[in-house]
């Protein structure tokens, strides 16, 4: 979605809507939480840019602290954006299996340390063939399935088989193991630690088996936002793939140390009947995956009833405080898809525009 570029110093109430805003105080606070968590730990943050889609925001964490100086990206196209933005330590925590995309990965490997995740010997052989043809070396990590039920090896033995294959093939360099965890429920801190240790332990068992086979493991990339602090306390984990923590969403409301920084600003365009207001924010500008609805920020009693292509229906049991022309802010239930709808962030502090940042990773499906 293209938004009209606004000038620095523009008051929030004067912005054209809908508009993706980032509240800087919240964003900076989130980055400080990560910096403080990893200040004296071996484990560091490898920020997942599928959430922010911006090398500028990734570098902000690196400058704040707690980062290992690298990022992970969901797609080859996102990795290309990061390299173009000056970030050259990149992990793609997914399988890349076709020659055309591996040729692109090989091109990136001429400019930085590029690593892919694999879960089969066949994939390692494909990477080896393409990397050798291009005269480069590509790093390889074994993906371990811990809770997602998607890709990843299901046993230490399968991991050892893959690690051994990397020792015999040219163009690939075995670097370590990786897993990504996800939860859908609200958790107490105690529950988070128990679940996080359980999942990460599955990944570490593969690491131990590979090392027992005589193959060094340099990287253990395991964890995400919900267990960012858990991973930091588990010996052997070297990095966490956190992404949601930066902008946050209501789904992580149980993690009160983080604040929602990425929001969508809207305007009321109609009040058709008592207790109802219609806004100009719809599915084209804010995500609602699996029926998850955003939340109205800072207006008690006003709730989101439904989300349409270009409109949102807001309701209240009492008198509707919003009038035609009033602005409102929405807290997203999901950030990744939200950010992918926009070309720029409007960075706001104290209700005034401080900066505007491009989102070059938007739309990188391939």
N, C-alpha and C positions, 0 to 999 in steps of 0.2 A: 504494500500500500504506500503510495506516495503521499507524504505530508508536506504542507507548505513550510519551507525553511523559514524559521523566525529569527529575529535578531536577539542578541544578548541584551538582557535588561527588560525583556518583554514580561509583563505580569502574567501569572497563570491564567487569570480571568480573561485575558485578551488573546489567548491562543486559539487558533482554529481547531475545531474538533471534528472527528475523533483524533486523538493525539497520544502517541506512546511517550510517556515521561519517565525519567529516572530521578528519584529523589536522592540527591548526592549524599546527604547526611546518613541515610540508611545504607546506601551502597558502600560508603567508606567504613561504616561501622562493621558491616559484614566482612569486608576485607581485613579489618583489624582483628576480628575474632579468629580468622584463619592464621594470620601472622602470629598472633600470640600463642595459639595452640601449637604451632610447629616451630616456635623459636628455638627450643633446646632439644628437639627430637631428630632422630635419624629420618623418620618419615616426613615427607613434604607433600605439598599440594601440586598435582598436575591438573590444572583446571580444564574441565571438559567444555569445549567451546560450542557444542551443539546447543547450549543454553543461551550463550551471549552472542555468538556469531561475530565477534569483533576482536581483532588483535589489539586494539587500543585498550579494551577492558581487560584482556588477559594480561597485558603489560602493566596495568594498574595494580593487579595483585602481585606481580613480580616486584614492582617498586615498593609496595607496602611491606612485603616479606612473607615468609612461609612457603614460597613457591620453589620448585626445583628448577625453574627456568624453562620448563617445557609445558606443552598442552597436549590434550588428546582431542581428536576430532572424529565425528561419526562417519564422515565420508571423505573420499579422496579430494573432492572439490573443496571441502572445508579446509583440508590440509594445504591445498594450493593457496587459498586466501591467507592462511596464517604465514606461510613462507613469504608470500608477497608483502605481508605486513612486518616482516623482519624476525619472525619466530621460527627457529630452525630445529628445535628439539621436539619432535612430534611422534605421538603414538596414535595409530588408528586402531581402536579396540574392537575391530570387526574384521571379518574375513574379506579379503580382496582376491577374486578368483579368475578374472578375465584378463587376457593379454593386453587389451587396450588400456584398462585402468592400471595394470601393473607397469606398463610403459610410462604412464604419467607418474606413478610412484617412483620409478627409476629416475625420471627427470628431477624429481624433488630430492632424491638421494644424492644428487650431485651438489646440492646446496645445503644439506644438513643431515642430521641424524634421524632417519625415518624408520619407524618400526611398525610392523603389522602383527595382528593376532591370528593364530591358526588353531584349528582343532582336528587336523588330519595330516597324515604324511603326504597324501596326494597334493594338498594345497602347498606344502613346503616345496615339493618338486616343481610345481608350476612357478612359484616365486623364484626358485633357483634358476630355472630355464630362462625366464625373462630378465632377471637381474644379470645373469652371466652374459646374455646377448647384448645387454646395454653397458656392460663393463662397470657395474656398480655393485655395492653390497647393501642388502636390506636387512634390518634387524627383525628378529622373530620372537614373539612371546606366545606361550601356550595359553589359550583361553580355557578357563575352568568354569563349568557350570556349577553355581552354588545355590541359586534360588530363582533364576529367571526362566528356566525351562526352555531356553533357546539354544544358541550355539554353545560350544564348549565341551571339553572332554568330561567324562563321567567317572573316571577312575585314575588313580596314580599310575597304573600300568600303561594306560593309553598316553598319558603325558610323557612317560619315559620313552615310549616308542617314538614319539615325535621328536623329542630332544635328541635321541640318538641319530635320527635321520638328518638333523641339521648338521651333525658333525661330519657327515660324509658327502655333503653336497656343496658345490661352489655358489658364491653369490648371496649366501644367507649367513647370518651371524646369530646364534642363539643368545638371547638376552635375559629371558626369565619367564615368569608366569603372571597371569592376569585374571581377575574376576571382577564382576560388577554385581552389586546386590540391589534389591529393591523391595520396599514394603509398601503396603497400601493402607495400613491401619494407623491409628494414633498410638504412639508408644510413650511410656514413661522413660526416663533416662536409664533406669535399671533394665527395662525390657530391651531398649536399644542396645545396651552393652551385651546382654545375653545373646540376642539375635545376631548382632554384628560379629561377636567372637565365634559363634557357631558357623556362620557362613565363611568368614575369612579363614577359619581353621581348615575348611575343605580345600581351599586354595593352597594353604601352607603344607598340607599333606602331599600335594603334588610336587611342590618345591622340594620337600624333604626326600621324596623318592628319586627325583632327578639328581639331586646332590649325592644320594647314596649310590647312584649309578656312575659317579665320577665326573659329572658334568656341572661346572659352576653355574650358579644362578645369581645374576647381578641385580635384577629388578623383580620386586614383588609389588605389582600394581593392583591393589585390592581395596575396595571401599567406594563410597559415594557420600553424598551429603548426610544421609541419615546416620552413618557411622564414621563420620570424619574424625571424631574425637576418640572413638573406639580404636580405630586402626593405629592411631598415634601411640597407643599404649601396648600394642602387640609386637613383641620382638620378631623381626624378620620382614615386616612390612616396610617398604621403602617409599611408597607414594600412594596417594589417594586420588581417585578420579572424581572430584567434586565439581558439580556444575550448578545445581539449583540454588546453592547457598548464596550466590552473588546477587541475583535479583529476587529470588524467593517467590513462593506462591502459598496460597492458603492451605494446600495439602501438607505443608510442613509447619503448620501452626503450633505443633507441640514442641518445636525447637525454638524456644523463646529468645535464645541468644541472637537469632537472626531476625532481620526486619524485611518486610516486603518493600523493595526499592523500585521495581518495575511496575508501573500502573498505567491504566488507560484513562485519559481525561475525556469526558463526554459533556454534552449539552442537552438539557431537556427541550424537546421540540413540541410536546403536546401534553396536556393534562385533560384527557377526554372525559373522565368521570372522577368522582371523589375517591381519594386513596390510590390513584393510579397516575403514574407519570411515564411518558415515553421518551427514551433518549436516542441519540444518534450513533450509538455504539452497537455493532452487530457482529455476527460471526466472521465477517470480512476483516474485522479489526481486533477481535479478541477471541481466543480459542475456547472451545467448550467440549473437549474430547470426552467421549462416553457419557455425555449429558452433564458433565461437571460445569457448574455455573459460577461466574465470578461473584464477588461479594462487594457491596457498596461500602466505601471507606468513610468512616467518621460521621455517618448520619444514622444515629440509632433508630431502629424500628423500620427502616426502609430496606426491603429485600428485593432480590431479583426473582421475578416470576418466570420469565422466559427470555430466550435469546433468539433473534431472527437474523436474516442476512445482514440487514443494515439498521436494525432497531433493537432496543432492549426495553422490556416491560418491567417497571419498578412499582412495587406495591407497599402499602402500609395499612395496618389495622386502624390507625387513627387518622388524624389530619395529615395530608401529604405536605411536608415542609418544602418541597421543591416546586418552583414555578417555571413557566416557560422562559427559556434564556438562562436559567441557572446552570452552573457547572457542577459536575460530580466526578468523583474518582472511583475506579473499579480495581479491586484486588483480584488478580487472575488466579484460577485454580491450577493452571499449567502454564509454565513460562516458555518452553521450547517452541511450541506452535505459535504462541503469541508473538514472539520476537520475529519469527519467520514471515510475519505479515507486514513488516515495516522496513523502510529504507534508512531510517535514522532514529536515534534516541534524542529526545529533548531533555537535557540535563537541567534540573531545577533545584534551587536552594532558597529556602525562606520565601517560597511563592514567586520566585523570579527566575527567568531563564538565565543560566550561567554559561551554557555551551550547547552545541549541537554536534552529535557524533554519527558518522556513517555506520551502517551495518553491512559490511561487504560480504559477509557469509550468508546473507539471506538468500534463500532459494537454491542452495547448493545441493540439489538432489542427486546429482551424478558425480 
